[in-house]
Amino acid sequence: MTISRRPGTRRAPAVLLVLTAVALLAGCSSTVTGTPVAQQGSVPASEVPELPNDSILPPVPTTPSGTGGDVSIDAQAGDCVRLGGTVDEATIEEAACGSPESNYRVVSAEVSTDFCPGDVDQTYYETLAGIEQGALCLDIDFVVGGCMDLGTPDPERSDCDAPMIGGVRVVDVLQGTTDASECPSSRSYVYDERAFVVCLDDQ
C-alpha cells in the first residue's frame, strides 16, 4: 500500500485592488506558483458509451461522489486531520477541528481523487498496486478569529501573537459568493466551485 498526497491546487489569498492573482500550489516540501485546474466530474453509468474490449481510451469514472473509499484513517466529511510528510510519504492522523494539531478539514471521502471538488486545498490518497483505493478531499481548517501560518510546507495553526512566516487571521467566511470584494478584509481565498470565500487579514 502506498500512501500519497497530491500537491495542493488552491490559489493563494487574493489581494484586493490588485488585478493579477498569484496562484499558490501548496506542495509538501516547497511552494511554487501555478493555476488550479478543476478536476473532471463523474459521468452517470447510463451515459458512458460502450467501447470495444481493445479500446485504449481511459475508463470514465462512474462511481457517485461521496461514496468513500478505503484509507487507513476513519475520517468522513466534517472531520479534521493533521496532514504532514511528503508527496510520496504522507502522514495523516485524526485531530479535533480547531485544535492546534488540526490543519485540514475533510470535505468528502471518495474512492478516488477524481471525485474531489476542483477547488479543494489538498487531497490525500492511498494506492495498492498503483490503483487508488480511497481518497480524502481536504480544505484548510480555517476558524474565524483564529490564525494560521500559511508560509510553512503545511498550514500550521498558530497563536495570533506568535511570529509566523505567512501568518493570516480569519476574519469571516462568506457563503454563496465568489466575490472577494465582499470581504471586510484585504485578502481572501475564493472557492469558485463551491461558492464561498474565506476573508483574511495579514498577521
C-alpha positions in Angstrom: 0.0 0.0 0.0 1.4 3.4 -1.0 0.3 6.5 0.9 0.5 9.7 -1.0 -0.8 13.2 -1.4 -1.2 15.5 -4.3 0.4 18.9 -4.3 -2.2 21.4 -3.3 -4.1 23.3 -6.0 -5.5 26.2 -4.0 -5.0 29.7 -5.1 -3.1 32.0 -2.7 -5.1 34.7 -0.8 -6.1 37.3 -3.3 -5.0 40.9 -2.5 -7.9 43.2 -3.3 -7.2 46.1 -5.7 -4.6 44.0 -7.5 -5.7 42.9 -10.9 -3.4 39.9 -11.2 -3.9 36.9 -9.0 -1.0 34.8 -7.9 -1.8 31.1 -7.6 -0.2 29.0 -4.9 0.4 25.3 -5.1 0.9 24.1 -1.6 3.5 21.4 -2.2 4.7 19.2 0.6 8.3 20.4 0.6 8.3 23.6 -1.4 6.0 26.3 -2.6 5.5 27.0 -6.3 3.2 29.2 -8.4 0.6 27.8 -10.8 -3.0 27.7 -11.8 -5.6 25.3 -10.3 -7.4 23.1 -12.8 -10.8 21.8 -11.9 -11.0 18.0 -11.7 -13.3 16.3 -14.1 -16.6 15.3 -12.6 -18.3 11.9 -12.6 -20.4 10.6 -15.5 -23.5 8.5 -14.9 -23.1 4.9 -16.0 -26.0 5.3 -18.4 -24.1 8.0 -20.3 -20.9 6.0 -20.7 -20.7 4.7 -24.3 -19.8 1.0 -24.9 -16.3 0.6 -26.1 -14.6 -2.4 -27.8 -12.6 -4.6 -25.4 -9.3 -3.5 -27.1 -10.1 0.2 -26.6 -7.1 2.3 -25.4 -9.2 5.0 -24.0 -9.0 5.5 -20.2 -12.1 4.4 -18.2 -14.6 7.0 -17.3 -15.3 7.3 -13.6 -18.8 6.1 -12.8 -18.8 5.9 -9.0 -21.1 8.6 -7.5 -19.3 11.2 -5.4 -19.2 10.8 -1.7 -19.4 7.0 -1.5 -15.9 6.9 0.1 -13.0 4.5 -0.4 -10.6 2.6 1.7 -7.9 4.6 3.5 -6.1 3.8 6.7 -7.8 6.6 8.7 -11.5 6.6 9.6 -12.5 10.1 8.5 -15.6 11.4 6.9 -16.9 14.8 5.8 -16.7 17.4 8.6 -13.9 15.5 10.5 -10.4 17.1 10.8 -6.9 15.7 10.4 -3.3 16.6 10.7 -1.6 16.1 7.3 2.2 16.1 7.0 5.1 14.3 5.4 5.9 14.5 1.7 4.1 13.8 -1.6 5.3 10.2 -1.7 5.4 9.6 2.1 2.4 11.4 3.5 1.4 11.2 7.2 -2.1 11.7 8.4 -3.9 11.4 11.8 -7.2 12.3 13.3 -7.4 15.7 15.1 -10.0 17.8 16.7 -11.3 20.6 14.5 -9.9 23.9 15.5 -7.3 22.4 17.7 -3.5 23.2 17.5 -3.0 19.8 15.9 -5.6 20.2 13.1 -4.6 21.7 9.8 -7.2 20.3 7.4 -10.9 19.6 7.4 -12.4 16.7 5.4 -14.6 17.9 2.6 -15.5 14.4 1.4 -14.2 10.8 1.4 -14.1 9.4 -2.1 -12.9 6.3 -4.0 -10.5 8.4 -6.0 -9.2 12.0 -6.1 -11.0 12.3 -9.4 -14.2 12.9 -7.5 -12.9 15.7 -5.3 -14.2 19.2 -6.0 -11.7 21.0 -8.2 -11.2 23.8 -5.6 -10.2 21.8 -2.6 -6.9 22.8 -0.9 -5.3 19.4 -0.7 -6.0 15.6 -1.3 -4.8 12.5 0.5 -5.0 9.1 -1.2 -3.8 5.6 -0.8 -2.9 3.1 -3.6 -2.5 -0.6 -3.9 -0.5 -1.9 -7.0 -0.8 1.6 -8.4 -4.6 1.8 -8.1 -6.2 4.3 -5.8 -8.1 2.6 -3.0 -9.6 5.7 -1.5 -9.1 9.5 -1.1 -9.8 12.3 1.3 -10.6 15.7 -0.2 -9.3 18.4 2.2 -9.7 22.1 2.9 -7.5 24.1 5.3 -9.2 24.1 8.8 -9.8 27.8 8.9 -11.5 29.1 12.1 -13.0 32.6 12.2 -11.0 34.7 14.6 -8.1 32.2 14.6 -4.7 32.4 12.9 -2.9 30.1 10.5 0.7 30.2 9.3 0.5 29.5 5.5 4.2 30.0 5.0 5.2 26.5 6.2 5.1 23.4 4.0 1.7 22.5 5.6 -0.6 25.0 7.2 0.0 25.4 10.9 -2.4 26.8 13.5 -0.7 29.5 15.5 -1.3 31.9 18.3 -2.0 35.2 16.7 0.6 36.9 18.8 3.3 34.4 17.8 5.8 35.1 14.9 4.8 33.5 11.7 6.3 33.2 8.2 3.0 33.7 6.3 0.5 34.4 9.1 -3.2 35.2 8.4 -6.1 35.8 10.7 -9.5 34.5 9.5 -11.9 37.4 9.6 -15.1 35.8 8.1 -16.4 33.1 5.8 -18.9 34.2 3.2 -21.2 31.5 1.8 -22.9 31.6 -1.6 -20.5 34.0 -3.3 -17.2 34.1 -5.2 -16.9 37.9 -4.9 -13.8 38.7 -2.8 -14.7 42.3 -2.7 -17.5 41.5 -0.3 -14.8 40.7 2.3 -14.2 43.2 5.1 -10.5 42.4 4.8 -7.7 42.9 2.2 -7.1 39.2 1.4 -9.2 36.2 0.6 -9.3 32.6 -0.5 -12.0 32.2 -3.2 -13.6 28.7 -3.7 -15.2 29.1 -7.1 -16.7 25.7 -7.5 -18.4 25.5 -4.1 -19.1 29.3 -4.0 -17.7 30.6 -0.7 -14.9 33.0 0.3 -12.6 32.9 3.3 -11.7 36.5 4.3 -8.2 37.0 5.7 -6.0 39.7 7.2 -2.3 39.6 7.3 -0.9 38.8 10.7 
